[in-house]
């Protein structure tokens, strides 16, 4: 019997002006165990455990089976065990975690060696925007572009003295609905604004000039439009910045909100947010600098 375990982090993407290009990995993980079996079986714990349809219509299993059959040249049966901690439809990269982990596992179970670059570019087929899939693969802060159907990325490890304070609302936000709120065209002024901010934000991360993150994370293309869907989001941003957040941005397309701060300010920000948003989950996380990790169990 052959079995593998993969651990893959949640991600926060866009980070304000870095639309579909900037992202980072957070120490909140999904874990999947796969082993060969005489019959197909699925178990789910954590997020989605009560969703019966996930056992029959599971994106991970669909992608895994397609790639495994291609690589191994045959169809086999497996036992899938999912331990899900990344919330669904909250802008924390749950779909990208599924895509990347399914691909990585298919290669391993088929005994075909693949480096992380191979896995990342295969993931691009299922998710054409690299802002979430890239940090899920590599960890850290990443700036990515796509050229000729290949992802080119630069990575910066994040130090332990900065933390993520993440606000996870009690309701999801559809990416499709969120994108429908965006303008179909933009003025030259707005484009220059966002290009300059995204460039500045990337420079601040790579140089560890944390005090410049707030200026660099400002956006005029997508964030305010998406935040209008959920009235609480602007108040979350306001409270976070007033209590020491170095940057405060919508996580992906929402509904979660991402804050980066110094370690000493994390509890203060968390407490201030909890006083106002009692029904929301507000967590402090380290950053993940490894991306997915896969191990053979037997």
N, C-alpha and C positions, 0 to 999 in steps of 0.2 A: 504493500500500500504506500502510495506517495501522497504527502500532504505539505501544504505551504500556509504561512500566515503573512498577511500584509497589513501594515499600519500606515495610514495616510492622513495628512493634516487638513483641517479646514483652511480656507483662504479668504482674504478680503481683497477685492479688486477695484479698479478705477482709482481709488484713493483721491477722489476729487477730479482733477483735470486729466488724469491718465486714462482716458476712456478706452477700454478694450486693450490696454497695453501695460499698465502698471498693476502690480499685485504683491502680496506677501502672505506668508504662511503663519498660522496660529496653532498653538499647542492644544488643539481640540481634535480628537482623532476618531475616525472609523477604523474598525479592525475586521478583517475577513479571514476565515479559515476555510481552506478548500482541501478536500481529500478524495482520492479515487474511491468509488463505491460500486457495489453491484446494482444499485438502483439510484435514481435521482431523488434528492431530498433537499429541503430548504428550511432553515430556522432563522428567525429574525428577533433580535433583542434590542431594546432601546427605541430610537426613532423608527416609526413604521411598523412596530411589532403588532399593532392592532389592525393593520391594513391587510386584510386577507388577499386582496388583489396583487399585492407586491410579491407574493409567492408564485403567482402564475404569470404576471406580466412584470418581470424584473429586468431593468436595463442592464445591470451588471451581468446577469446570466446570459442575456441575449448577445451582448458584445463578446463576453468570454467564449461562448460556444462558437460564434462565427469565426473568431480568430484562432481558437484551438483547432477547429476542423481544418482550417486553411493550413496551419503550420504542421499539424500532426498527420493530416491526410486521413483522418478517421473521426468517428463520433464515439465519445465515451460518456459514461455517467459519473456524476460527482455528488458529494455531500457539500453543500454550501452553508456556512454559518456566519451570519452577519451580526456584528456588534456595532450598532449605529449611534454615534453621539453628535454628529453634525446635523443640525435641524434642517428640515426640508423647506425649500422656498423662502429662505430668510436671507439670501445674499451672502452666504458663507461657503459657497463652492461645493455644495453637496453633490450636484450633478458631475462636476469635474472630478471629484474624488471617486465617484463610481466609474467614470470613463477610464481614468488613469489606472486605477487599481485592477479593473477587469483586464485591461491590455497587459499590464505587467504580469499578472497571474497566468494569463493564457500562454505567454511565452515560457514562463518557468515550468508550467505543467506539461508543455509540449517538448520540454528539454531543448529549447532553442534559446541561446543566450542573446540577450538584447540589452544594450546600455540604455541609460536614461534618455539620451538624445533620441534613440529609436522609438522608445515608448512615447515621448512627447510628440514627435511628429506623426505618429500613428494616431494619437489622441486628437490631433488637429482635424482629422477627418470627421470626427463626431462633434467637436466643439471648435468652430472656426476662429474663435477669439482666444488669444493666448494668455489673457490676464489672470485667469483662474487655474488653467491646467499647468502653467509653467511653475508657479510656486508649489503646487501639489506635487510636482515631480522633484524640484530642486530644493524647496524650502527657501527661507530668507526673503529679502526684498528683491524683486526681479523687474527689470525693464525689458520688454520683448517686442519684436516686430516680426511680421511674416513676409517672406519674400520667396517667390517661386515654390510655394506650398511647403516651405520650411520655416521653422521658428529659429530666430536668432535672439539670444538673450544674454544679458549681463546680470550677475547676481552679487548681492551684498549680504553677508551674514549680519544679523542684528545682535547687539550686545545684550547681556542679561540685565543691565540697569535700566532698560526701557521696557515698558509693559504695554499690553493691549487691554483696554477696558471696553468690553463689547456689550452693547445693549441689544437684547433679542426680544422683540415685541411678541405679544401673545397671538398675533395673527400674521399670516404670510403676505407676500406681495408678489404677484405674478410678473415675471420678467417680460412676457409679451405685452401685458397691460402697461407696465412701466415704460417700455420702449415706445409704445404708442403715444405717449405724452410728449415725446421729443419733437423738436422742430425738424422739418424736412430739409431746410437749408439754413446756413448761418452767414452772418456778415463777416467781412474781412476783419473787422475790429474784434469780434468774438473769437475768431479762429486764432488770431495773433495772441489774444489774451490767454487762451488755453494752452497753446503751444509753449508760450513763454513760462507759464506756471508749471506745466508738466516737466519741462527741461530743468527748471529751477528746483522743483521737488526732487527729481532724481539726483541732482547734484548735492542737495542737502542730505539725502540718505547716504550716498556714497562717501561724502566727506564727514559724516556724523555731525553735521551742523544742525542739531535738533531744534534750536531756537528759530530757524528759518522755515520749519515745516508748515507753520500756519499760513504764511504768505504763499508758499508754493502749492498748498493744497486747495486754494480757492479755485472755483470753477464757475463758468457761465454758460455751459453747453447742456448739461443733463441733470445736475444734482437738484437744483431748486424745482425743476419740473417734476421729478420723481418724488421729491419730498412732499409735494402738494397733495399726493394721494393719501398720506397719513399725517394728520395735523400735528401729532405729537413730535414728529421728527425734528422740526426746527427748534422746539424747546429743549430737546435732548442735546442738540448741538450747542445751544446757548449756555446751558448749565455746565456742560463739559468744559467748554473753553473758559468760563468764568472760574472754574475750580482747578485749573492747571493743565488741561489737555494741551499738548503741543500741536496736535492737529485733530480734527473731528470731522469725519466724512461718512457719507452713506456707504455701506458695505455692499459692493456690487450694485445690483438694482434694488436692494432693500429686501425686507424691511429692517434688517439689523443695521446698527450704527457702530462704527469703528472709531475708537479713540486711541491715540498713542500718547504716552506720558512717561515721565520719569517714575521710577519705582516708588519713590517717596510720596508721590502724589496720587497713586492708584487708589488707595483706600478712601481718600478724601473725595475723589470723583465718583467712585462707586456709591459711597454713602449719600452724597448730594443727589444722585440720580434715583436711588432707591426711595428717598423721601418723597419724591414726586411721582414716580412710576412704580407703584407697588406691585402691579400685575405683570410687569416685564421682568424677564430674566437679565440680570446684570452681573457679568462675570469678569474677573481679572485673569488674563492668560499671559504666559510667556510666549515668545516667538519661537517658531520651529525653524531650524537652519538645515535640516536634513532632507525634507521632502519624504516621499514614501520609502519605507524600509520593508523588504521582503525577505523572509527566512524559510528555509526548509525545515519541517518538523520531523519528517520521517522519509 
